[in-house]
Amino acid sequence: MPAALAGCGGFSTSDGSSGGASGSADTLTLTTWGTDAEISGLRAAVSRFEEGSGATVSLNVVPYEQMFSNIDAQIQAGNPPDVFRVPYYTFGSYAGAGQLLDLSPHLESGFADRFTPQAWAAVQNGGSPYGVPHHTDTSAILLNLPALEAAGITDIPTRLEDAWSWDDLAAVATTLRASLPDDQYPFAYNWQGNGVTRWLSWLFQADGRFLTEDLSGPAIDSEAGRAAVELTQSFFTQGWVPPNDTVTSSTYAQDTWYARTVPMVWSGAFSIPDAESTLDFEWGATFAPQRVRGGGDFGGNALVATAGTANPELAAALLASVTEEESMRQFCEGASLLPTRADLVEQGITFDVRPDLAPVFLGQASVVRAQDSAQVASPDMASIITVLQDQLEEAFVGGQDVATTVQGLSDGIADAVR
């Protein structure tokens, strides 16, 4: 996923660690990427663990573009880090290949209770946890408020229960299309690159699935699947999104919002600090639309230990420590990310930047269900992403009809999980 979508800008530099496990009884290696705010929060959590345990954690920070090619090479060479950070949609491929440590024997009884059900479901493989959900993020709609007001759109939902329906979104888009010049569009959607998994939000809003409950086969050939394809295809046929707002585009949705080509864009909370420091217009956020129910992408990252770590107990203790309440709160508030702890979700957190927007993103994250995040954590997700990219691109810009697209998605997913 491109750095802009993954929240990976402003990389901190490595502290010199090579990333390989040392084998020392009181030393761990941890490899990650992140924004300056993310790394600052993670360093604070690691320092807290070191003070409490007497252990040493060697933190290796690398650019996102290099992260997983490095991890894969180190796994193959037999010298991976003890712990590393991984997106939920990539987690399954590592867990399914037996490359991660099963944490079941190393976590205290009731450990799962600290997390929301959807977060805990995102780190399961075969019924066992192979990581801890460090944080999440989800897409809400960022708004250019003066542009919407100029089009007469002033009824912006401020409560989750008042979120726009699909019909409401179509009405807003139609109004904007009529009021904007030809070189501007109502909105842009953030499904570029591996962000194509965010298309699944529309499927979930229609109360659909793309995998069966046991994750062994396709379930997308349904009324919900057809409705999701039909709606998103209409974004292009109605002129509601820029023609280049496709899943394979090199222009990312948020860039078009920054450039005022669109007054609305789907984006994660991670973008709040950059938007606040960059934009010169009044802006806000509202919830993603709903159809049968609310639905959203379960973004963010887990922390995992490698199967071959020489210090499994210590690695598990580190994973438990960084998800303690104080560490997670500090990390999420500083980096504008969302917690996975149930108590923090219930209490709410306050972003350091634009604290008024935290309730919007926390509310949006609350509609993600465990059945949704569990599908995205499938061991076959990497192959499914390719299917989504190919079929949706054909539907959006290749003229492929809805029925053919849904059949292609179903067949492709079947091949991916076979």
RADAUR-V463064 format. One record per residue. N is the residue number from 1. RES is the residue in one letter. PSI is psi in whole degrees, -180 to 180 (none if undefined). Layout:
<<N;RES;PSI> <N;RES;PSI>>
//
This chain:
<<1;M;138> <2;P;152> <3;A;-38> <4;A;-35> <5;L;-25> <6;A;-4> <7;G;45> <8;C;8> <9;G;163> <10;G;54> <11;F;136> <12;S;159> <13;T;157> <14;S;149> <15;D;8> <16;G;-7> <17;S;141> <18;S;-12> <19;G;-8> <20;G;147> <21;A;136> <22;S;-26> <23;G;-6> <24;S;145> <25;A;-21> <26;D;25> <27;T;137> <28;L;152> <29;T;141> <30;L;123> <31;T;135> <32;T;170> <33;W;175> <34;G;165> <35;T;168> <36;D;-40> <37;A;-40> <38;E;-44> <39;I;-38> <40;S;-44> <41;G;-39> <42;L;-40> <43;R;-41> <44;A;-41> <45;A;-40> <46;V;-42> <47;S;-39> <48;R;-40> <49;F;-44> <50;E;-42> <51;E;-37> <52;G;-27> <53;S;-20> <54;G;1> <55;A;169> <56;T;132> <57;V;118> <58;S;112> <59;L;122> <60;N;115> <61;V;123> <62;V;160> <63;P;147> <64;Y;-38> <65;E;-26> <66;Q;-12> <67;M;-56> <68;F;-21> <69;S;-37> <70;N;-47> <71;I;-45> <72;D;-42> <73;A;-39> <74;Q;-38> <75;I;-45> <76;Q;-36> <77;A;-9> <78;G;16> <79;N;52> <80;P;164> <81;P;160> <82;D;-39> <83;V;143> <84;F;166> <85;R;143> <86;V;137> <87;P;152> <88;Y;-35> <89;Y;-11> <90;T;-22> <91;F;-46> <92;G;-35> <93;S;-35> <94;Y;-44> <95;A;-42> <96;G;-25> <97;A;5> <98;G;24> <99;Q;-3> <100;L;157> <101;L;128> <102;D;116> <103;L;-6> <104;S;-46> <105;P;-10> <106;H;-4> <107;L;143> <108;E;157> <109;S;136> <110;G;4> <111;F;-37> <112;A;-23> <113;D;-18> <114;R;-16> <115;F;158> <116;T;153> <117;P;-40> <118;Q;-33> <119;A;-44> <120;W;-36> <121;A;-27> <122;A;-8> <123;V;23> <124;Q;147> <125;N;119> <126;G;28> <127;G;4> <128;S;150> <129;P;132> <130;Y;23> <131;G;179> <132;V;141> <133;P;106> <134;H;-42> <135;H;170> <136;T;176> <137;D;159> <138;T;164> <139;S;123> <140;A;-177> <141;I;119> <142;L;141> <143;L;134> <144;N;98> <145;L;-43> <146;P;-37> <147;A;-39> <148;L;-42> <149;E;-38> <150;A;-27> <151;A;1> <152;G;15> <153;I;102> <154;T;-9> <155;D;82> <156;I;124> <157;P;131> <158;T;-4> <159;R;145> <160;L;-40> <161;E;-13> <162;D;12> <163;A;148> <164;W;145> <165;S;174> <166;W;-38> <167;D;-39> <168;D;-44> <169;L;-43> <170;A;-39> <171;A;-43> <172;V;-46> <173;A;-40> <174;T;-42> <175;T;-45> <176;L;-42> <177;R;-38> <178;A;-24> <179;S;-18> <180;L;153> <181;P;166> <182;D;-26> <183;D;11> <184;Q;158> <185;Y;157> <186;P;-43> <187;F;171> <188;A;147> <189;Y;143> <190;N;60> <191;W;20> <192;Q;147> <193;G;-139> <194;N;-9> <195;G;-2> <196;V;-21> <197;T;-21> <198;R;-18> <199;W;-29> <200;L;-19> <201;S;-39> <202;W;-39> <203;L;-44> <204;F;-38> <205;Q;-29> <206;A;7> <207;D;39> <208;G;174> <209;R;158> <210;F;-15> <211;L;151> <212;T;169> <213;E;-32> <214;D;9> <215;L;21> <216;S;-5> <217;G;173> <218;P;148> <219;A;16> <220;I;-16> <221;D;86> <222;S;171> <223;E;-40> <224;A;-42> <225;G;-44> <226;R;-39> <227;A;-41> <228;A;-42> <229;V;-44> <230;E;-44> <231;L;-51> <232;T;-31> <233;Q;-34> <234;S;-21> <235;F;-34> <236;F;-43> <237;T;-27> <238;Q;-5> <239;G;31> <240;W;-22> <241;V;156> <242;P;146> <243;P;-26> <244;N;11> <245;D;55> <246;T;174> <247;V;-21> <248;T;7> <249;S;148> <250;S;-3> <251;T;121> <252;Y;148> <253;A;-44> <254;Q;-31> <255;D;-37> <256;T;-30> <257;W;-44> <258;Y;-40> <259;A;1> <260;R;24> <261;T;-27> <262;V;146> <263;P;-9> <264;M;143> <265;V;142> <266;W;130> <267;S;159> <268;G;165> <269;A;-25> <270;F;-24> <271;S;-7> <272;I;-49> <273;P;-42> <274;D;-42> <275;A;-43> <276;E;-35> <277;S;-14> <278;T;-41> <279;L;146> <280;D;21> <281;F;160> <282;E;131> <283;W;158> <284;G;-160> <285;A;152> <286;T;175> <287;F;153> <288;A;155> <289;P;169> <290;Q;152> <291;R;-94> <292;V;-36> <293;R;175> <294;G;155> <295;G;149> <296;G;173> <297;D;140> <298;F;86> <299;G;-170> <300;G;-165> <301;N;150> <302;A;164> <303;L;133> <304;V;156> <305;A;143> <306;T;149> <307;A;-31> <308;G;11> <309;T;140> <310;A;-12> <311;N;65> <312;P;-41> <313;E;-43> <314;L;-39> <315;A;-44> <316;A;-37> <317;A;-37> <318;L;-45> <319;L;-40> <320;A;-40> <321;S;-44> <322;V;-11> <323;T;13> <324;E;159> <325;E;-49> <326;E;-44> <327;S;-44> <328;M;-40> <329;R;-48> <330;Q;-43> <331;F;-50> <332;C;-41> <333;E;-38> <334;G;-32> <335;A;3> <336;S;55> <337;L;169> <338;L;139> <339;P;158> <340;T;-7> <341;R;134> <342;A;-37> <343;D;-37> <344;L;-35> <345;V;-42> <346;E;-43> <347;Q;-31> <348;G;154> <349;I;167> <350;T;110> <351;F;144> <352;D;-32> <353;V;132> <354;R;61> <355;P;-22> <356;D;-19> <357;L;-12> <358;A;-43> <359;P;-31> <360;V;-48> <361;F;-36> <362;L;-41> <363;G;-41> <364;Q;-40> <365;A;-28> <366;S;-18> <367;V;-11> <368;V;132> <369;R;156> <370;A;-35> <371;Q;-25> <372;D;-51> <373;S;-31> <374;A;-36> <375;Q;-42> <376;V;-25> <377;A;10> <378;S;142> <379;P;-19> <380;D;12> <381;M;-34> <382;A;-42> <383;S;-36> <384;I;-36> <385;I;-43> <386;T;-40> <387;V;-47> <388;L;-45> <389;Q;-48> <390;D;-48> <391;Q;-40> <392;L;-35> <393;E;-40> <394;E;-38> <395;A;-38> <396;F;-43> <397;V;-6> <398;G;0> <399;G;11> <400;Q;134> <401;D;169> <402;V;-48> <403;A;-43> <404;T;-38> <405;T;-46> <406;V;-40> <407;Q;-41> <408;G;-40> <409;L;-44> <410;S;-46> <411;D;-41> <412;G;-41> <413;I;-39> <414;A;-44> <415;D;-38> <416;A;-36> <417;V;-5> <418;R;none>>
//
